[in-house]
């Protein structure tokens, strides 16, 4: 497994490299967000440890750009402990968050946990075209949606939205991104169109649409499918 460590503190990056190599992982290193993007483009990367505060391109913006193309697990590293930074990082697509200074054993445990999830639910799911979160399953080949084993009738547009969000569970999509991906055309004030379809989907897959378990709104940003 190849792990990318991105931290502008060379000593920390070197220390993490030693911890990971002792566990048998191959380590790639970057020291700013731009180097991280280049490393992801040029190598097969299975997990990223991403510092937040870095020169040239910070970890938040680097994570956003990586999430536009790939579903690699990302664990954010930061000296900041405020909830705002943690929530922001997770909303932008990070899978986990560790505050410096951290226990090396905790770091390794979280790395292993994310890699298990990625290999069993991430890469394997993409190959089969079946996307699952909790009891919700979207089968791209059969063009069906099921909830707890029961098939849910959906329209083609509703299927497109569910496929997009479930395939990238945990990632936040703006209304513009959803519209352009599902309708395959530029968006022109898509708020009402997307919101109506989201409401219909919730009525079909949520026990209580007003308190959704799966399809969540991220206020001021867009929507995401909860990773369960």
Secondary structure, 3 states (H helix, E strand, C coil): CEEEEECCCHHHHHHHHHHHHHCCCEEEEECCHHHHHHHHHHCCCCEEEEECCCCCCCHHHHHHHHHCCCCCEEEEEECCCCHHHHHHHHHCCCCEEEECCCCHHHHHHHHHHHHHHHHHHHHHHHHHCEEEECCEEEECCCCEEEECCEEECCCHHHHHHHHHHHHCCCCCECHHHHHHHHHCCCCCCCHHHHHHHHHHHHHHHCCCHHHCCCEEEECCCEEEECCC
